[in-house]
Amino acid sequence: MLKRLLDCNTTDLESMNKDQILKSIAMSEGRILACETIGAVQPMLGNITNAEFVCAMGADVVILNMFDVIEPQIWGLPKVEPKDTIREIKRLTGRLIAVNLEPAEQSFSAGSDEDIWSLTNGRRASLQNAKAAVSMGADMIVLTGNPGIGVQNKAITASLKAIAPELGDKVILVAGKMHASGILSEAGRGIITREDISEFADAGADVILLPAPGTVPGVTMEYIRELVSYAHSLGLLTLTAVGTSQEGADQQTIRQIALMCKMTGTDMHHLGDAGYIGMALPENIMAYSAAIKGIRHTYRRMARSINR
């Protein structure tokens, strides 16, 4: 019998296919929390990966941001072969793992080639990189853009069209933006529209990523609720995202955002990686989790052994 992702043990996840995972998320009724982490910076706990830390605080899904599939790097990870990096994170956390890939030709930011913020070849949303992520064990690929990278919605659609026919039956495809990503013409409500959602759906998306209400100018709970309802009418799930450094705000703000996201009807919630840098503030992960699913389910996720 299929369980809600809310109740799944590690062994349950290991036996589930893509369609079962999507159904399990939907069955959880808006109580799934995904947390971004950056592996290429010093972990908050020194020799413990940020991925392990967010899971200890109640994350249901780990999203690897700025993860280069050609030269994978996660500080704090035991030494493994590069091709086994994601599998090792899965072994240590017992969670579903997503990888951000960015549909952009070049970064709009002014960093040098050595700057970790600059877009590298292994972070681009190409079919080759998507295949690499899946071969390394990724359960989800998130097609989105970091600040200043310059990702446009039409580029997300193009990446979906390239990736979905080859990998659509193997990996969950998430598409959308949580902020403008340097494209001023796609700021505010222009970050994502009904037309964008329709195009993403036609191109093979499974989940639509939307900015969380209150995180970017002009994006209200009512607007996102309308888009969530539209995505659901197309048979898609949704992920509301906090990607504006408010994952490092006070807990009252975090709880307010969490409840607004819940009121939109979203299926999953996202916290970004900019508490200080590398992950959300740990206390905010727990506060967000408690706001959307209560302390009992939050503690259950925190306490559940990965050996179950």
C-alpha positions in Angstrom: 0.0 0.0 0.0 1.4 3.4 -1.0 2.2 5.7 1.9 2.2 9.4 2.2 5.7 10.8 1.7 5.1 12.3 5.1 5.2 8.8 6.6 7.8 7.2 4.4 10.9 5.4 5.7 14.1 5.2 3.7 13.3 1.7 2.5 9.9 2.9 1.3 11.6 5.5 -0.9 14.0 3.0 -2.3 11.2 0.9 -3.7 9.1 3.7 -5.2 9.1 4.8 -8.9 8.5 8.3 -10.2 4.8 8.1 -10.4 4.5 6.6 -6.9 6.7 9.4 -5.5 4.5 12.0 -7.1 1.3 10.4 -5.8 2.9 10.1 -2.3 3.7 13.8 -2.3 0.1 14.7 -3.3 -1.2 12.4 -0.6 0.7 14.4 2.0 -1.6 17.4 1.4 0.9 20.2 1.5 3.2 19.0 4.2 6.4 18.3 2.4 9.4 20.5 3.0 12.4 20.6 0.5 15.5 22.4 1.6 18.3 23.7 -0.6 21.9 23.2 0.3 25.2 24.3 -1.3 28.0 21.8 -1.1 30.8 24.0 -2.4 31.0 26.1 0.8 32.1 25.4 4.3 29.3 23.5 6.1 27.7 25.1 9.1 28.8 22.2 11.3 32.3 21.9 9.9 32.7 18.2 8.9 28.9 17.4 8.7 27.3 18.2 5.3 24.6 20.8 5.1 22.4 18.1 3.6 22.6 16.0 6.7 22.0 19.1 8.9 18.8 20.2 7.0 17.5 16.6 7.3 18.2 16.6 11.0 16.0 19.7 11.3 13.0 18.1 9.5 13.6 18.4 5.7 11.8 15.8 3.7 13.7 16.4 0.4 17.2 17.8 -0.2 17.9 20.0 -3.2 21.5 20.4 -4.2 22.1 23.9 -5.4 25.2 25.0 -7.4 26.0 21.3 -7.8 28.4 20.7 -10.7 27.7 17.2 -12.2 31.0 17.2 -14.0 33.1 18.2 -11.0 30.8 17.3 -8.0 31.8 18.8 -4.7 30.1 18.6 -1.3 32.2 19.7 1.7 31.9 17.4 4.7 31.1 14.3 2.6 33.2 11.2 3.2 35.6 10.5 0.4 33.8 8.8 -2.5 34.2 8.5 -6.2 32.8 11.6 -7.9 30.1 9.5 -9.7 28.9 8.3 -6.2 28.5 11.7 -4.7 24.7 11.9 -4.8 24.3 8.2 -3.8 26.5 8.9 -0.7 24.3 11.9 0.2 21.2 9.6 -0.2 22.9 6.9 2.0 23.7 9.4 4.8 20.3 11.2 4.7 17.8 8.6 3.6 15.9 11.3 1.6 14.9 12.1 -1.9 17.6 14.2 -3.6 17.0 16.9 -6.2 19.6 18.7 -8.3 19.2 22.3 -9.6 20.2 22.8 -13.2 20.1 26.2 -14.8 18.9 26.9 -18.4 21.3 29.7 -19.3 24.0 30.1 -21.9 26.1 32.4 -19.6 25.9 34.1 -16.2 24.9 37.7 -16.1 26.9 38.1 -12.9 30.3 39.6 -12.9 32.2 36.9 -11.0 35.4 35.4 -12.3 35.5 31.9 -13.7 36.9 30.7 -10.3 34.0 32.3 -8.4 31.6 29.6 -7.2 28.7 31.8 -8.0 29.5 31.9 -11.7 27.7 29.4 -13.9 29.8 26.4 -14.7 29.4 23.9 -17.5 28.3 21.2 -15.1 25.4 23.3 -13.7 23.8 24.0 -17.1 20.4 22.5 -17.9 21.6 20.3 -20.8 20.4 16.8 -21.6 23.9 15.5 -20.9 24.0 17.1 -17.5 20.5 15.8 -16.7 21.6 12.3 -17.7 24.6 12.6 -15.4 22.5 13.7 -12.5 20.1 10.8 -13.0 23.0 8.3 -13.3 24.4 9.6 -10.0 21.1 8.9 -8.3 19.1 12.1 -8.4 15.3 11.7 -7.9 14.4 15.1 -9.2 15.8 17.7 -11.5 14.9 21.3 -10.8 15.1 23.6 -13.8 15.5 27.1 -12.3 18.0 30.0 -12.0 20.1 31.4 -9.2 20.3 35.2 -8.8 22.0 37.0 -11.6 22.3 34.0 -13.8 19.8 35.2 -16.3 17.4 32.3 -16.7 14.3 33.1 -18.8 11.1 31.0 -18.9 11.5 30.3 -22.6 14.9 28.7 -21.8 13.3 26.5 -19.1 10.8 25.4 -21.7 13.5 24.6 -24.2 15.4 22.5 -21.5 12.3 20.6 -20.7 11.7 19.8 -24.4 15.3 18.4 -24.5 15.2 16.5 -21.3 11.7 15.1 -20.9 11.6 12.8 -23.9 14.8 11.1 -22.8 14.4 11.1 -19.0 10.8 11.9 -18.3 10.0 8.4 -17.1 13.0 8.2 -14.9 13.2 11.5 -12.9 10.7 14.1 -11.6 11.1 17.3 -13.5 10.5 20.6 -11.6 10.3 23.8 -13.6 10.0 27.5 -12.7 11.6 30.4 -11.0 11.5 31.7 -7.4 12.8 35.2 -8.4 13.6 37.1 -11.5 17.1 35.5 -11.8 18.4 38.8 -13.4 15.7 39.1 -16.0 13.9 42.3 -15.2 11.2 41.7 -17.8 10.3 38.6 -15.7 10.2 40.2 -12.3 7.2 40.4 -9.9 4.2 38.7 -11.3 6.1 38.3 -14.6 8.3 35.6 -12.9 5.6 33.0 -13.8 2.2 33.2 -15.5 -0.5 30.9 -16.6 1.0 30.9 -20.0 4.4 29.8 -18.6 2.7 27.0 -16.7 0.9 25.8 -19.8 4.2 25.8 -21.8 6.0 23.9 -19.0 3.2 21.3 -18.8 3.3 20.8 -22.6 7.1 20.4 -22.5 7.0 17.6 -19.8 7.1 19.2 -16.4 5.8 17.3 -13.4 6.0 20.0 -10.8 5.7 23.8 -11.2 8.0 25.9 -9.0 6.5 29.3 -7.9 7.7 32.1 -5.7 6.2 31.9 -2.2 3.8 34.7 -1.4 5.5 37.6 0.3 9.0 36.8 -1.1 9.1 38.9 -4.2 7.4 42.3 -4.9 3.8 42.0 -6.0 3.4 38.3 -5.5 0.5 37.7 -3.2 -1.1 34.7 -1.8 -4.2 35.2 -4.0 -2.0 35.3 -7.2 -0.1 32.1 -6.3 -3.3 30.4 -5.3 -4.7 31.0 -8.7 -1.6 29.6 -10.4 -1.5 26.6 -8.1 -5.1 25.8 -9.0 -4.3 26.1 -12.6 -1.3 23.8 -12.4 -3.5 21.3 -10.5 -6.1 21.4 -13.3 -3.3 20.3 -15.7 -2.5 17.4 -13.5 0.7 18.9 -12.1 2.0 19.3 -8.6 3.4 22.6 -7.3 6.4 23.8 -5.2 6.3 27.2 -3.5 9.8 28.5 -3.0 11.5 30.9 -0.6 14.6 31.9 -2.6 15.1 35.5 -1.6 17.3 35.0 1.5 14.2 35.2 3.7 15.1 31.7 4.8 17.3 33.7 7.1 14.6 35.9 8.4 13.0 35.8 11.9 10.8 32.8 12.8 7.6 34.9 12.8 8.2 35.8 9.2 9.0 32.2 8.3 5.7 31.0 9.9 3.7 33.7 8.1 5.2 32.7 4.7 4.6 29.0 5.5 0.9 29.5 6.2 0.4 31.7 3.2 2.0 29.0 1.1 -0.3 26.4 2.7 -3.3 28.6 1.8 -2.3 28.6 -1.8 -2.9 24.8 -1.9 0.7 24.0 -2.8 1.9 20.4 -2.6 5.5 21.1 -1.5 7.4 23.9 0.2 10.9 25.1 -0.4 13.5 26.9 1.7 16.6 28.3 0.0 20.2 28.1 1.0 20.9 31.6 2.3 20.5 31.5 6.0 24.0 32.6 6.4 25.3 30.7 3.3 24.8 27.1 2.3 21.5 26.3 4.0 18.5 27.9 5.7 18.8 28.8 9.4 18.2 25.5 11.2 15.7 26.9 13.6 13.7 28.2 10.6 13.6 24.8 9.0 12.0 23.4 12.1 9.7 26.4 12.5 8.5 26.1 8.9 8.0 22.4 9.2 6.0 22.8 12.4 3.9 25.5 10.8 2.8 23.3 7.8 2.6 19.9 9.5 2.7 20.4 13.3 5.3 19.4 15.8 4.3 15.7 15.9 5.1 15.1 12.2 8.1 17.4 12.5 9.6 15.4 15.3 8.7 12.1 13.6 10.8 13.2 10.5 13.6 14.4 12.7 13.7 11.3 14.8 13.1 8.6 12.2 16.2 6.5 11.6 17.5 6.2 8.1 17.9 2.5 8.7 14.1 1.9 8.8 
